[in-house]
Amino acid sequence: MAIDTLIDELLDREGGYVNHPADRGGPTSFGITQAVARANGWTGDMRRLPRATAAAIYRRLYWLKPRYDDVAELAPRIAAELFDTGVNMGPKVATAFLQRALNALNRGARDYADIAVDGLIGPATLAALAGFMRTRGAAGETVLLKAIEALQGERYLRLAESRPANEAFLYGWLANRIG
């Protein structure tokens, strides 16, 4: 799936302006927090953040910077999941999920070497992903996707357990972000 489509779907899902009292991120528009918008040059009211500005931020910070475009060349469904998870939890967290899953699925480093779980896409992570895809193919991509989503779901539950205010978001996270 092309990044433009992923961004459009994300913007539609995130909707417009929200300022939920339980959300530590404060005011958001299209899912972009005020802090992220300010750090990327938006000085206006969050209610008026242009969709195109939000799309540009998503492309730059949540697709290109974490190198999910490189992941997409090897495993497009994994890249799409990392993009969505990265938007919700941060790209380093999403990438660490991928790295943990790759390490756990390499059959004792027989298929490819273990990699550092540093939350960064680099040559070693891309080589491990290429090795996984070469060994496991399209069916493997489905399994890898399930592993990443399992880690994501566990983190959502942990977030709700550690901060009761997050329970306001748990159902939506599980319904809209996994699967």
N, C-alpha and C positions, 0 to 999 in steps of 0.2 A: 504494500500500500504506500502511495506517495506521501511525503511529509505534508504537502498542502492539504490533502484529504485528512490526515491525522490531526492537523491543527484545526481545520474547520470543524471536525467532529468534537474535538476537545472544547473549542470555544462555545459550540452549541450546548454541550453537556454542562460546562461550567456556568453558563448564563451570564447575566449582567452583574450589576452591583449587588454586593452582599456585605453586611456588617453584623455578623452573628456574635452575640455576646460571649459565647463559649469559645470562639475562634481566636487563638492567640495571635494570629496573623493580622487581625484588625480588618479594616475595610479592604475589600477585594473587588476587582472587576474582571470578568472573564477568567476568574481564578488567579489573577495576578495580584499579589499583595501590594499594599501601598509602599512598603519598604523596597520591594523589587522594582516597582514602577519608578520610584524616586531615583534609585541607583542607576536606572537606565534612561534618565533624562525627563521623565514625565513630572511636571510640577503642578498640573491642574488637579481639579477635583476628581476623585476616583470614579464618581458617577458618570464622568464624561470621557473616560479613557477610551480612545478609539479602538475599535476591533482590530484594525490594521496594526496599531502599535502593540497590542497584546500579541498578535500573531508574530510580529517581528521579534519580540522578546522570547516567545516560545521557541522559535526557530533558532535563534542565536544561543540562548542559555540552556535549552533543554534538548536540542537535537545536534547542533554543530559542535558546541563546546565540549560536551561529553563524548563526542565521536560516535553517536548512534547512527550517523550516516554510514560509517565504516562497518558497523555491525549489520546494517541493512543489506549490504552487499553479500553477506554470508547467510544471514538468517532474518528475513524481513519481519516475520511475526515476533521474533525476540526483540528486534529493534523497536517495533511498535509498543510492545509491553514495557520495555525500558523507558521509552519516552513518557508514557502515561504514568508509570510508577515514579519516574524522576520528577515529574510535575508535582505529584502529590507528596512525595517523601524526600525529594532531593536526588539529583543524579548520582551522587556518591553512594547513597543507600541502594538505589536500584542497581547500579553497577556491581556493588558488593554482593547483592543477591545472585547475579549472573556468575560472578567469580566463585562463590561458595558452591553453587549448583554444578558448575563445570568441574570443580575439584572433587566433588562427591560422586560424579558420574564418570570419572575417567578410569574406572576399574583398577584402582591401585597404581595409577600413573602408567598403565600399560598402553593406553590409547594416545596419551599426550601428557606432558609434564604438569604437575601441580603449578598453580600460579599464586602470586601474592594476592591477598584480599585487601586491596588498597582503595577500592572504589574508583579506580581510574582505568579507562580503556587505553591500552598501549599495545605494543607489538606482542607481548606474551599473552595477553587476554585474547587478542585477535587470532593468534596462532592456536591457542587452546580451543577457541570456538570453531576454527576451521578444522582442527583435528576431530572434534566432536561431530561436526556435520559430515565430514568425510566418512567417519566410522558408522554413524547412526542414521544419517540421511533425514528425509522429511519426517519420518515417524519419530526420530530422535528429537527434532525440533519441538514436536508436540509434548514430549516428555520433559524436555528442558523448560518449556513454557509452564508446565504444571509445577515443576520444582520452584521456579521463580515466584509463581502465584502462591504456593504454599508458604514460602518465606514471607511474602507480603501479608498474607492473611494472619499469620502468627504475630507479625509486628502490629497490625491493627488491633488485635485482641490485647496485646501487651500495652499499647497506648491507652486503650479504654480502661484496663485494669489499674494502670498507674495514675490515671487522672480521670476521676469520675465525670468531669465535664466533657471529656472526649466521647462518652457514651452517646451523646447527642449526634455524633457523626458516624458511629460504628456501623449501623445498619446500611447507611448510604455508601460507605466505603466498601463494604462487602458486596452490596448489590451492584454497584456501578463501576468498581475498579478491578474486580477479579472475575476472570472468565469471559 
